[in-house]
Amino acid sequence: MVLTRAIILDRWVLEEASKALSWIAIFTFLTPVIAPLIGGYIASLGRWQTVFWTQAGAGAVCLLVTATSLPRVRRATAQGLLQSIGAYRRIVGDRQTLGYMLCTGLGFIGLIAFVTNSSFVFVNYYGLEPYQFGFCFSAVMLGASLGAYTNSRFVSQLGIPRMIGFGSGCLGTGGLSALVSVMLGGGMYVLLASIMVYMYGISFVFANSMAHTMSRFRENASAASAVFGVNQFLIGGIVAAFLSLESDPSPLPLIASMATAGAACALVWWGWLRRAYSR
């Protein structure tokens, strides 16, 4: 993930980089839509080892593509350890970068909360069968993929600030409407629609925050990409650990996490980063 995003910055910056990152997100979010269907079919073939042979085949294809198709890039000098540490220090010491990391981290909270607790809520609380939950999960992730596609189509015309503003607005609107739905007993379908709005906005925030920050530190794009990755998955791991302690299948803990994270993300952008971007 780190190197893929850094390679993009070797070719594009700002809106064009955001467009390329969006295409990565499209396939990333399509994976949990398609993979369960493929996995179910493979598992039905008989021997359980078939799943792992399929993984080995996919890995072999990736290796073949890497070895034969990607362009060769040679650096004149390799960065030393002290230079790398200095690059990280400059990145995390930049106030705007910290703001964009906060935006993506808050958005990631809602995503991880859904991935961690949604099966627990929809199966144990709403009484769905596992295959029914699979369709719900796929629909939500398809919303995220559609958001990435929308961003790739319009970011060049509308610019990064408007796309982040729209995405953070979706996060806040989706999270808060989901919370209102749960508290007023709006039902499962209203809840799912609200979560889809949240997921639709995630790709706008992720792709544009990374494209803007990595373009600011283009000479250290790999370090900037790595910092974003650590930030996302560290926050995600903490949130997943806390939510896994919840034994009540009520949707309230899950939705409260998404609502708080979405509203905070919108507040960070509209109250801070939007002004900083124009300077």
C-alpha positions as CSV (number, residue, x, y, z in Angstrom):
1,M,0.0,0.0,0.0
2,V,2.8,2.4,0.9
3,L,4.8,1.9,-2.3
4,T,1.7,1.9,-4.6
5,R,0.7,5.4,-3.4
6,A,4.3,6.6,-3.6
7,I,4.7,5.4,-7.2
8,I,1.6,7.4,-8.2
9,L,3.4,10.6,-6.9
10,D,6.3,9.8,-9.3
11,R,3.9,10.5,-12.2
12,W,1.1,12.8,-10.9
13,V,0.4,15.5,-8.2
14,L,-2.7,17.0,-6.6
15,E,-5.9,16.5,-8.5
16,E,-4.4,14.0,-11.0
17,A,-2.8,12.1,-8.1
18,S,-6.2,12.1,-6.3
19,K,-7.8,10.6,-9.5
20,A,-5.2,7.8,-9.6
21,L,-5.6,7.1,-5.8
22,S,-9.4,6.9,-6.4
23,W,-8.9,4.1,-8.9
24,I,-6.9,2.2,-6.3
25,A,-9.8,2.8,-3.8
26,I,-12.3,1.6,-6.3
27,F,-10.7,-1.8,-6.5
28,T,-9.9,-1.8,-2.8
29,F,-13.6,-1.4,-1.9
30,L,-14.8,-3.7,-4.6
31,T,-12.7,-6.5,-3.1
32,P,-15.1,-7.1,-0.1
33,V,-18.0,-6.9,-2.6
34,I,-16.7,-9.6,-4.9
35,A,-14.4,-11.7,-2.8
36,P,-17.1,-13.4,-0.6
37,L,-18.9,-14.5,-3.7
38,I,-15.8,-16.0,-5.2
39,G,-14.7,-17.5,-1.9
40,G,-18.1,-19.1,-1.3
41,Y,-18.0,-20.7,-4.8
42,I,-14.4,-22.0,-4.2
43,A,-15.2,-23.3,-0.8
44,S,-18.1,-25.3,-2.3
45,L,-15.8,-27.2,-4.6
46,G,-14.8,-29.6,-1.9
47,R,-11.4,-29.6,-0.3
48,W,-10.7,-26.6,2.0
49,Q,-7.1,-26.4,0.7
50,T,-8.5,-25.1,-2.6
51,V,-8.9,-21.6,-1.0
52,F,-5.1,-21.5,-0.3
53,W,-4.2,-22.7,-3.7
54,T,-6.3,-19.9,-5.1
55,Q,-4.4,-17.4,-2.9
56,A,-1.1,-18.8,-4.1
57,G,-2.3,-18.4,-7.7
58,A,-3.3,-14.8,-7.1
59,G,0.1,-14.1,-5.5
60,A,1.9,-15.7,-8.5
61,V,0.0,-13.5,-10.9
62,C,1.0,-10.4,-8.9
63,L,4.6,-11.5,-8.9
64,L,4.5,-12.1,-12.7
65,V,3.0,-8.6,-13.4
66,T,5.5,-7.0,-11.1
67,A,8.4,-8.8,-12.8
68,T,7.4,-8.2,-16.4
69,S,5.1,-5.1,-16.7
70,L,6.2,-2.4,-14.2
71,P,8.8,0.2,-15.4
72,R,12.2,0.0,-13.8
73,V,13.2,3.0,-11.7
74,R,16.7,3.5,-10.5
75,R,17.7,6.0,-7.8
76,A,21.1,7.6,-8.0
77,T,21.6,7.4,-4.2
78,A,19.7,5.5,-1.5
79,Q,18.4,7.4,1.5
80,G,20.3,6.7,4.7
81,L,18.6,6.0,8.1
82,L,19.2,9.5,9.4
83,Q,17.7,11.1,6.2
84,S,14.6,8.9,6.5
85,I,14.1,9.9,10.2
86,G,14.5,13.5,9.2
87,A,11.8,13.1,6.5
88,Y,9.4,11.7,9.0
89,R,10.1,14.5,11.4
90,R,9.4,17.1,8.8
91,I,6.1,15.4,7.8
92,V,4.7,15.0,11.3
93,G,5.8,18.4,12.3
94,D,3.7,20.1,9.6
95,R,0.4,21.4,11.0
96,Q,-1.5,20.9,7.8
97,T,-0.3,17.3,7.5
98,L,-1.5,16.6,11.1
99,G,-4.9,18.0,10.1
100,Y,-5.2,15.8,7.1
101,M,-4.0,12.8,9.0
102,L,-6.7,13.6,11.6
103,C,-9.3,13.8,8.9
104,T,-8.4,10.4,7.4
105,G,-8.0,8.8,10.8
106,L,-11.5,10.0,11.9
107,G,-13.0,8.6,8.7
108,F,-11.2,5.3,9.2
109,I,-12.8,5.0,12.7
110,G,-16.2,4.6,11.1
111,L,-14.9,2.2,8.5
112,I,-13.2,0.0,11.0
113,A,-16.2,0.2,13.4
114,F,-18.5,-1.1,10.7
115,V,-16.1,-3.9,9.6
116,T,-15.5,-5.0,13.2
117,N,-19.1,-4.9,14.6
118,S,-21.5,-4.9,11.7
119,S,-21.9,-8.7,11.6
120,F,-22.4,-8.8,15.4
121,V,-25.1,-6.2,15.1
122,F,-27.0,-7.2,11.9
123,V,-27.0,-11.0,12.7
124,N,-27.5,-10.9,16.5
125,Y,-29.7,-7.8,16.8
126,Y,-31.6,-7.6,13.5
127,G,-31.7,-11.3,13.1
128,L,-30.3,-11.6,9.6
129,E,-29.0,-14.9,8.2
130,P,-25.2,-14.8,7.4
131,Y,-25.9,-14.8,3.7
132,Q,-28.3,-11.8,4.1
133,F,-25.7,-10.0,6.0
134,G,-23.2,-10.7,3.2
135,F,-25.5,-8.8,0.8
136,C,-25.8,-5.9,3.2
137,F,-22.0,-5.7,3.7
138,S,-21.4,-5.9,-0.1
139,A,-23.9,-3.1,-0.7
140,V,-22.2,-0.8,1.9
141,M,-18.7,-1.4,0.4
142,L,-20.1,-0.9,-3.1
143,G,-21.1,2.6,-1.9
144,A,-17.5,3.3,-1.0
145,S,-16.3,2.1,-4.4
146,L,-18.9,4.3,-6.1
147,G,-17.6,7.3,-4.1
148,A,-14.1,6.7,-5.3
149,Y,-15.3,6.5,-8.9
150,T,-17.2,9.8,-8.5
151,N,-14.1,11.4,-7.1
152,S,-12.0,10.2,-10.0
153,R,-14.5,11.7,-12.5
154,F,-14.9,15.2,-10.9
155,V,-11.8,16.0,-8.9
156,S,-10.0,17.6,-11.9
157,Q,-12.9,20.0,-12.5
158,L,-13.9,20.8,-9.0
159,G,-10.6,20.6,-7.2
160,I,-9.4,18.9,-4.0
161,P,-10.9,21.3,-1.4
162,R,-14.5,20.9,-2.8
163,M,-14.1,17.1,-2.9
164,I,-12.9,16.9,0.7
165,G,-15.6,19.2,1.8
166,F,-18.3,17.1,0.1
167,G,-16.8,13.9,1.5
168,S,-16.5,15.1,5.0
169,G,-20.1,16.4,4.7
170,C,-21.2,12.9,3.7
171,L,-19.3,11.4,6.7
172,G,-21.0,13.8,9.1
173,T,-24.5,13.5,7.5
174,G,-24.3,9.7,7.2
175,G,-23.1,9.2,10.8
176,L,-25.5,11.6,12.4
177,S,-28.5,10.3,10.4
178,A,-27.6,6.7,11.4
179,L,-27.5,7.8,15.0
180,V,-30.9,9.5,14.8
181,S,-32.3,6.5,13.0
182,V,-31.2,4.1,15.8
183,M,-32.4,6.4,18.6
184,L,-35.9,6.8,16.9
185,G,-36.2,3.2,15.9
186,G,-36.1,3.9,12.2
187,G,-35.4,0.4,11.2
188,M,-32.6,-1.5,9.5
189,Y,-33.0,-0.2,6.0
190,V,-32.8,3.4,7.0
191,L,-29.7,2.6,9.0
192,L,-28.1,0.8,6.1
193,A,-28.9,3.8,3.8
194,S,-27.2,6.2,6.3
195,I,-24.1,4.0,6.6
196,M,-23.9,3.9,2.8
197,V,-23.8,7.7,2.8
198,Y,-21.0,7.6,5.3
199,M,-19.0,5.1,3.2
200,Y,-19.7,7.0,0.0
201,G,-17.9,10.0,1.5
202,I,-14.8,8.1,2.8
203,S,-13.1,7.8,-0.6
204,F,-13.3,11.6,-1.2
205,V,-11.6,12.3,2.1
206,F,-8.9,9.5,1.8
207,A,-7.8,10.1,-1.8
208,N,-7.7,13.9,-1.6
209,S,-6.1,14.2,1.8
210,M,-3.3,11.8,0.7
211,A,-2.9,13.4,-2.7
212,H,-2.6,16.9,-1.2
213,T,-0.2,15.9,1.6
214,M,2.0,13.6,-0.5
215,S,2.2,16.4,-3.2
216,R,3.5,18.8,-0.5
217,F,6.3,16.3,0.3
218,R,6.9,14.8,-3.1
219,E,10.6,14.2,-2.5
220,N,9.6,12.0,0.5
221,A,6.4,10.5,-0.9
222,S,7.1,7.1,0.5
223,A,7.5,8.5,4.0
224,A,4.3,10.5,3.7
225,S,2.4,7.5,2.5
226,A,3.8,5.4,5.4
227,V,2.8,8.0,8.0
228,F,-0.8,7.9,6.6
229,G,-0.8,4.1,6.7
230,V,0.4,4.0,10.3
231,N,-2.1,6.6,11.4
232,Q,-5.0,4.8,9.8
233,F,-4.3,1.3,11.0
234,L,-3.1,2.4,14.5
235,I,-6.4,4.2,15.0
236,G,-8.3,1.3,13.5
237,G,-6.7,-1.2,15.8
238,I,-7.5,0.8,18.9
239,V,-11.1,1.3,17.8
240,A,-11.5,-2.4,16.9
241,A,-10.1,-3.5,20.3
242,F,-12.6,-1.3,22.2
243,L,-15.6,-2.3,20.2
244,S,-14.8,-6.0,20.5
245,L,-15.2,-5.6,24.3
246,E,-18.9,-4.8,23.7
247,S,-21.1,-7.8,24.5
248,D,-24.5,-6.1,23.8
249,P,-25.6,-6.6,20.1
250,S,-27.3,-3.1,20.1
251,P,-26.3,-1.0,17.1
252,L,-25.8,2.1,19.4
253,P,-22.0,1.6,20.1
254,L,-21.2,1.1,16.5
255,I,-23.4,4.0,15.2
256,A,-22.2,6.3,18.0
257,S,-18.6,5.7,16.9
258,M,-19.5,6.5,13.3
259,A,-21.5,9.6,14.2
260,T,-18.8,11.0,16.4
261,A,-16.1,10.3,13.9
262,G,-18.0,11.7,10.9
263,A,-19.1,14.9,12.7
264,A,-15.5,15.4,13.9
265,C,-14.1,14.9,10.5
266,A,-16.4,17.5,9.0
267,L,-15.6,19.9,11.8
268,V,-11.8,19.5,11.2
269,W,-12.2,20.2,7.5
270,W,-14.7,23.1,7.6
271,G,-13.3,24.6,10.8
272,W,-9.6,24.3,10.2
273,L,-8.2,22.8,7.0
274,R,-10.4,24.6,4.5
275,R,-9.0,27.9,5.6
276,A,-5.4,26.6,5.8
277,Y,-5.7,25.2,2.2
278,S,-6.4,28.6,0.7
279,R,-3.3,30.1,2.3
